[in-house]
Amino acid sequence: MKCTNCGANLKDDASYCIRCGSKINSDGISISNNVNKNRKSLNNYDLDNLLKAYVGNNYNKFIYSSFSILYFLLGPIYGFARRMYSFSIIHIIVNSIVIYISSKIDQTLPIVLSFILLIIFSLNFKKQYINTAKVRVNKIIDNNLDSDIVMLQNKCGKKGGLNILFVILPILIIIISVIVIVFLIINGKISISQLYNLKNM
């Protein structure tokens, strides 16, 4: 399919033109030929800068390497911190199903399969993140057509980057849990053997 505004070759299911920014209706016709000048004025260099603003300081690591060490170490927690909610939820669901099914076969199998799954998701995380970031940057542009490049960079920076709250919160929960358990043991409210029995329930 071709954009009726600028003639660019588009995918059949495209909702907007990647060259001029015209929105495409279900019949493959540009909704408006009067495209905002700001979208037209954005070149590849501008789009790269907006993507860099969205990704943050680690942009080069996302572009030039495939394996995500941080996702491997933190798992879905890092995914949530990078606002990859669907990706992280899918990982949790698949991992839960694999653990449930494999635990019926062998006790060590869930650990092995979870580790393999973690490697697979860590290998795919950066590619999926960049693809998602590109879609989100285009949405930011479409929703702020009157903004200049500096304003768009600021908006991309605020919408993207690392949401540190998702990293800090689980760590705080673990620290608080440890403190509570130690307090209960010291005050004789619970014993180590009781903790062990709870673990094996």
Disulfide bonds with the S-S distance in Angstrom:
none
